[in-house]
Amino acid sequence: MAEPDHLFVNPLPNLATENEPAGYPFFYIKPAENENIMRKFYPKENGPVTNVDPIGNSPVIIHKVKFQFIIACIRLILGLNMFLVLADIFKFLLFVHVIFFQSLQIYHFCF
């Protein structure tokens, strides 16, 4: 990723390894000074906000396998959340269905 104010005249040195992504630190990004905002995205159970690297989004160099792992984890979490929401919708529709037919006093009999 890059921001529109970057102009690369030489290739970036690859400081990343298979296990450690690399990012450029920005002096004006100070997670500790904006803890109330940071806590919306970085809950207390994850530790102090000083654990967040002040790197911004440009440029971040990460190994392809590690990036694929991160994306797979995000997709898993999103998929589980979508499943739970759909399960809640199904329960609600089933409830409405039962209430509707009970109000009509229609009963199904199995022979």
mmCIF file of the C-alpha atoms, coordinates in Angstrom:
data_MODEL
# 
_entry.id   MODEL 
# 
loop_
_atom_site.group_PDB 
_atom_site.id 
_atom_site.type_symbol 
_atom_site.label_atom_id 
_atom_site.label_alt_id 
_atom_site.label_comp_id 
_atom_site.label_asym_id 
_atom_site.label_entity_id 
_atom_site.label_seq_id 
_atom_site.pdbx_PDB_ins_code 
_atom_site.Cartn_x 
_atom_site.Cartn_y 
_atom_site.Cartn_z 
_atom_site.occupancy 
_atom_site.B_iso_or_equiv 
_atom_site.pdbx_formal_charge 
_atom_site.auth_seq_id 
_atom_site.auth_comp_id 
_atom_site.auth_asym_id 
_atom_site.auth_atom_id 
_atom_site.pdbx_PDB_model_num 
ATOM 1   C CA . MET A 1 1   ? 0.000   0.000   0.000  1.00 0.00 ? 1   MET A CA 1 
ATOM 2   C CA . ALA A 1 2   ? 1.128   3.545   -0.525 1.00 0.00 ? 2   ALA A CA 1 
ATOM 3   C CA . GLU A 1 3   ? -0.149  7.043   -0.002 1.00 0.00 ? 3   GLU A CA 1 
ATOM 4   C CA . PRO A 1 4   ? -0.410  9.521   -2.886 1.00 0.00 ? 4   PRO A CA 1 
ATOM 5   C CA . ASP A 1 5   ? 2.431   11.669  -1.550 1.00 0.00 ? 5   ASP A CA 1 
ATOM 6   C CA . HIS A 1 6   ? 5.090   8.976   -2.015 1.00 0.00 ? 6   HIS A CA 1 
ATOM 7   C CA . LEU A 1 7   ? 7.461   8.855   -4.937 1.00 0.00 ? 7   LEU A CA 1 
ATOM 8   C CA . PHE A 1 8   ? 9.805   5.885   -5.018 1.00 0.00 ? 8   PHE A CA 1 
ATOM 9   C CA . VAL A 1 9   ? 12.874  6.552   -7.152 1.00 0.00 ? 9   VAL A CA 1 
ATOM 10  C CA . ASN A 1 10  ? 14.731  3.459   -5.954 1.00 0.00 ? 10  ASN A CA 1 
ATOM 11  C CA . PRO A 1 11  ? 13.392  0.064   -4.925 1.00 0.00 ? 11  PRO A CA 1 
ATOM 12  C CA . LEU A 1 12  ? 12.535  -0.215  -1.245 1.00 0.00 ? 12  LEU A CA 1 
ATOM 13  C CA . PRO A 1 13  ? 14.931  -2.316  0.789  1.00 0.00 ? 13  PRO A CA 1 
ATOM 14  C CA . ASN A 1 14  ? 13.191  -5.490  1.873  1.00 0.00 ? 14  ASN A CA 1 
ATOM 15  C CA . LEU A 1 15  ? 13.515  -5.357  5.651  1.00 0.00 ? 15  LEU A CA 1 
ATOM 16  C CA . ALA A 1 16  ? 10.815  -7.964  6.129  1.00 0.00 ? 16  ALA A CA 1 
ATOM 17  C CA . THR A 1 17  ? 11.494  -11.606 6.855  1.00 0.00 ? 17  THR A CA 1 
ATOM 18  C CA . GLU A 1 18  ? 9.173   -14.606 6.681  1.00 0.00 ? 18  GLU A CA 1 
ATOM 19  C CA . ASN A 1 19  ? 8.218   -14.079 10.325 1.00 0.00 ? 19  ASN A CA 1 
ATOM 20  C CA . GLU A 1 20  ? 8.519   -10.307 10.742 1.00 0.00 ? 20  GLU A CA 1 
ATOM 21  C CA . PRO A 1 21  ? 6.695   -7.760  8.569  1.00 0.00 ? 21  PRO A CA 1 
ATOM 22  C CA . ALA A 1 22  ? 8.324   -4.357  8.169  1.00 0.00 ? 22  ALA A CA 1 
ATOM 23  C CA . GLY A 1 23  ? 6.792   -0.900  8.234  1.00 0.00 ? 23  GLY A CA 1 
ATOM 24  C CA . TYR A 1 24  ? 8.069   2.659   8.307  1.00 0.00 ? 24  TYR A CA 1 
ATOM 25  C CA . PRO A 1 25  ? 7.544   4.440   11.646 1.00 0.00 ? 25  PRO A CA 1 
ATOM 26  C CA . PHE A 1 26  ? 5.803   7.813   11.503 1.00 0.00 ? 26  PHE A CA 1 
ATOM 27  C CA . PHE A 1 27  ? 6.789   10.350  14.164 1.00 0.00 ? 27  PHE A CA 1 
ATOM 28  C CA . TYR A 1 28  ? 3.293   11.857  14.375 1.00 0.00 ? 28  TYR A CA 1 
ATOM 29  C CA . ILE A 1 29  ? 1.463   8.579   15.071 1.00 0.00 ? 29  ILE A CA 1 
ATOM 30  C CA . LYS A 1 30  ? 1.331   8.275   18.850 1.00 0.00 ? 30  LYS A CA 1 
ATOM 31  C CA . PRO A 1 31  ? -1.033  5.532   20.046 1.00 0.00 ? 31  PRO A CA 1 
ATOM 32  C CA . ALA A 1 32  ? -0.534  6.407   23.739 1.00 0.00 ? 32  ALA A CA 1 
ATOM 33  C CA . GLU A 1 33  ? -1.743  9.993   23.207 1.00 0.00 ? 33  GLU A CA 1 
ATOM 34  C CA . ASN A 1 34  ? -4.953  8.767   21.565 1.00 0.00 ? 34  ASN A CA 1 
ATOM 35  C CA . GLU A 1 35  ? -5.799  5.887   23.875 1.00 0.00 ? 35  GLU A CA 1 
ATOM 36  C CA . ASN A 1 36  ? -9.550  6.622   23.897 1.00 0.00 ? 36  ASN A CA 1 
ATOM 37  C CA . ILE A 1 37  ? -9.661  6.233   20.090 1.00 0.00 ? 37  ILE A CA 1 
ATOM 38  C CA . MET A 1 38  ? -7.261  3.279   20.053 1.00 0.00 ? 38  MET A CA 1 
ATOM 39  C CA . ARG A 1 39  ? -9.371  1.332   22.553 1.00 0.00 ? 39  ARG A CA 1 
ATOM 40  C CA . LYS A 1 40  ? -12.221 1.166   20.011 1.00 0.00 ? 40  LYS A CA 1 
ATOM 41  C CA . PHE A 1 41  ? -10.010 -1.053  17.845 1.00 0.00 ? 41  PHE A CA 1 
ATOM 42  C CA . TYR A 1 42  ? -7.515  -2.440  20.388 1.00 0.00 ? 42  TYR A CA 1 
ATOM 43  C CA . PRO A 1 43  ? -9.354  -3.741  23.504 1.00 0.00 ? 43  PRO A CA 1 
ATOM 44  C CA . LYS A 1 44  ? -7.740  -3.717  26.944 1.00 0.00 ? 44  LYS A CA 1 
ATOM 45  C CA . GLU A 1 45  ? -7.377  -7.509  26.925 1.00 0.00 ? 45  GLU A CA 1 
ATOM 46  C CA . ASN A 1 46  ? -4.845  -7.105  24.074 1.00 0.00 ? 46  ASN A CA 1 
ATOM 47  C CA . GLY A 1 47  ? -2.555  -5.127  26.381 1.00 0.00 ? 47  GLY A CA 1 
ATOM 48  C CA . PRO A 1 48  ? -1.371  -1.523  26.529 1.00 0.00 ? 48  PRO A CA 1 
ATOM 49  C CA . VAL A 1 49  ? -1.741  0.692   23.464 1.00 0.00 ? 49  VAL A CA 1 
ATOM 50  C CA . THR A 1 50  ? 2.022   1.194   23.488 1.00 0.00 ? 50  THR A CA 1 
ATOM 51  C CA . ASN A 1 51  ? 2.176   -2.312  21.952 1.00 0.00 ? 51  ASN A CA 1 
ATOM 52  C CA . VAL A 1 52  ? 0.710   -0.845  18.741 1.00 0.00 ? 52  VAL A CA 1 
ATOM 53  C CA . ASP A 1 53  ? 3.422   0.096   16.261 1.00 0.00 ? 53  ASP A CA 1 
ATOM 54  C CA . PRO A 1 54  ? 3.233   3.697   14.983 1.00 0.00 ? 54  PRO A CA 1 
ATOM 55  C CA . ILE A 1 55  ? 3.587   2.715   11.328 1.00 0.00 ? 55  ILE A CA 1 
ATOM 56  C CA . GLY A 1 56  ? 0.549   3.872   9.381  1.00 0.00 ? 56  GLY A CA 1 
ATOM 57  C CA . ASN A 1 57  ? -0.350  2.098   6.148  1.00 0.00 ? 57  ASN A CA 1 
ATOM 58  C CA . SER A 1 58  ? 2.477   2.975   3.819  1.00 0.00 ? 58  SER A CA 1 
ATOM 59  C CA . PRO A 1 59  ? 4.550   1.107   3.059  1.00 0.00 ? 59  PRO A CA 1 
ATOM 60  C CA . VAL A 1 60  ? 4.088   -2.202  4.874  1.00 0.00 ? 60  VAL A CA 1 
ATOM 61  C CA . ILE A 1 61  ? 6.047   -5.175  3.576  1.00 0.00 ? 61  ILE A CA 1 
ATOM 62  C CA . ILE A 1 62  ? 4.793   -8.593  4.653  1.00 0.00 ? 62  ILE A CA 1 
ATOM 63  C CA . HIS A 1 63  ? 5.585   -12.107 3.484  1.00 0.00 ? 63  HIS A CA 1 
ATOM 64  C CA . LYS A 1 64  ? 2.857   -13.581 1.277  1.00 0.00 ? 64  LYS A CA 1 
ATOM 65  C CA . VAL A 1 65  ? 2.296   -16.652 3.483  1.00 0.00 ? 65  VAL A CA 1 
ATOM 66  C CA . LYS A 1 66  ? 1.892   -14.534 6.613  1.00 0.00 ? 66  LYS A CA 1 
ATOM 67  C CA . PHE A 1 67  ? -0.524  -12.190 4.802  1.00 0.00 ? 67  PHE A CA 1 
ATOM 68  C CA . GLN A 1 68  ? -2.570  -15.165 3.578  1.00 0.00 ? 68  GLN A CA 1 
ATOM 69  C CA . PHE A 1 69  ? -2.767  -16.444 7.167  1.00 0.00 ? 69  PHE A CA 1 
ATOM 70  C CA . ILE A 1 70  ? -4.044  -13.057 8.398  1.00 0.00 ? 70  ILE A CA 1 
ATOM 71  C CA . ILE A 1 71  ? -6.653  -12.910 5.627  1.00 0.00 ? 71  ILE A CA 1 
ATOM 72  C CA . ALA A 1 72  ? -7.739  -16.503 6.372  1.00 0.00 ? 72  ALA A CA 1 
ATOM 73  C CA . CYS A 1 73  ? -8.240  -15.624 10.057 1.00 0.00 ? 73  CYS A CA 1 
ATOM 74  C CA . ILE A 1 74  ? -10.283 -12.538 9.154  1.00 0.00 ? 74  ILE A CA 1 
ATOM 75  C CA . ARG A 1 75  ? -12.427 -14.564 6.732  1.00 0.00 ? 75  ARG A CA 1 
ATOM 76  C CA . LEU A 1 76  ? -13.018 -17.215 9.400  1.00 0.00 ? 76  LEU A CA 1 
ATOM 77  C CA . ILE A 1 77  ? -14.122 -14.621 11.962 1.00 0.00 ? 77  ILE A CA 1 
ATOM 78  C CA . LEU A 1 78  ? -16.396 -12.880 9.442  1.00 0.00 ? 78  LEU A CA 1 
ATOM 79  C CA . GLY A 1 79  ? -17.872 -16.200 8.326  1.00 0.00 ? 79  GLY A CA 1 
ATOM 80  C CA . LEU A 1 80  ? -18.637 -17.249 11.901 1.00 0.00 ? 80  LEU A CA 1 
ATOM 81  C CA . ASN A 1 81  ? -20.237 -13.887 12.650 1.00 0.00 ? 81  ASN A CA 1 
ATOM 82  C CA . MET A 1 82  ? -22.367 -14.107 9.503  1.00 0.00 ? 82  MET A CA 1 
ATOM 83  C CA . PHE A 1 83  ? -23.446 -17.634 10.489 1.00 0.00 ? 83  PHE A CA 1 
ATOM 84  C CA . LEU A 1 84  ? -24.463 -16.457 13.965 1.00 0.00 ? 84  LEU A CA 1 
ATOM 85  C CA . VAL A 1 85  ? -26.468 -13.564 12.520 1.00 0.00 ? 85  VAL A CA 1 
ATOM 86  C CA . LEU A 1 86  ? -28.214 -15.903 10.061 1.00 0.00 ? 86  LEU A CA 1 
ATOM 87  C CA . ALA A 1 87  ? -28.975 -18.338 12.888 1.00 0.00 ? 87  ALA A CA 1 
ATOM 88  C CA . ASP A 1 88  ? -30.584 -15.499 14.874 1.00 0.00 ? 88  ASP A CA 1 
ATOM 89  C CA . ILE A 1 89  ? -32.651 -14.455 11.842 1.00 0.00 ? 89  ILE A CA 1 
ATOM 90  C CA . PHE A 1 90  ? -33.795 -18.066 11.336 1.00 0.00 ? 90  PHE A CA 1 
ATOM 91  C CA . LYS A 1 91  ? -34.823 -18.348 15.008 1.00 0.00 ? 91  LYS A CA 1 
ATOM 92  C CA . PHE A 1 92  ? -36.793 -15.113 14.717 1.00 0.00 ? 92  PHE A CA 1 
ATOM 93  C CA . LEU A 1 93  ? -38.553 -16.224 11.520 1.00 0.00 ? 93  LEU A CA 1 
ATOM 94  C CA . LEU A 1 94  ? -39.395 -19.572 13.091 1.00 0.00 ? 94  LEU A CA 1 
ATOM 95  C CA . PHE A 1 95  ? -40.827 -17.762 16.116 1.00 0.00 ? 95  PHE A CA 1 
ATOM 96  C CA . VAL A 1 96  ? -42.935 -15.469 13.890 1.00 0.00 ? 96  VAL A CA 1 
ATOM 97  C CA . HIS A 1 97  ? -44.120 -18.467 11.877 1.00 0.00 ? 97  HIS A CA 1 
ATOM 98  C CA . VAL A 1 98  ? -45.232 -20.337 15.011 1.00 0.00 ? 98  VAL A CA 1 
ATOM 99  C CA . ILE A 1 99  ? -46.973 -17.269 16.469 1.00 0.00 ? 99  ILE A CA 1 
ATOM 100 C CA . PHE A 1 100 ? -48.742 -16.582 13.158 1.00 0.00 ? 100 PHE A CA 1 
ATOM 101 C CA . PHE A 1 101 ? -50.116 -20.109 12.795 1.00 0.00 ? 101 PHE A CA 1 
ATOM 102 C CA . GLN A 1 102 ? -51.055 -20.264 16.461 1.00 0.00 ? 102 GLN A CA 1 
ATOM 103 C CA . SER A 1 103 ? -53.013 -17.046 16.045 1.00 0.00 ? 103 SER A CA 1 
ATOM 104 C CA . LEU A 1 104 ? -54.926 -18.641 13.153 1.00 0.00 ? 104 LEU A CA 1 
ATOM 105 C CA . GLN A 1 105 ? -55.433 -21.748 15.272 1.00 0.00 ? 105 GLN A CA 1 
ATOM 106 C CA . ILE A 1 106 ? -54.147 -23.951 12.477 1.00 0.00 ? 106 ILE A CA 1 
ATOM 107 C CA . TYR A 1 107 ? -52.548 -27.125 13.704 1.00 0.00 ? 107 TYR A CA 1 
ATOM 108 C CA . HIS A 1 108 ? -50.644 -29.697 11.694 1.00 0.00 ? 108 HIS A CA 1 
ATOM 109 C CA . PHE A 1 109 ? -51.431 -33.315 12.434 1.00 0.00 ? 109 PHE A CA 1 
ATOM 110 C CA . CYS A 1 110 ? -49.164 -36.167 11.532 1.00 0.00 ? 110 CYS A CA 1 
ATOM 111 C CA . PHE A 1 111 ? -50.814 -39.530 10.774 1.00 0.00 ? 111 PHE A CA 1 
# 
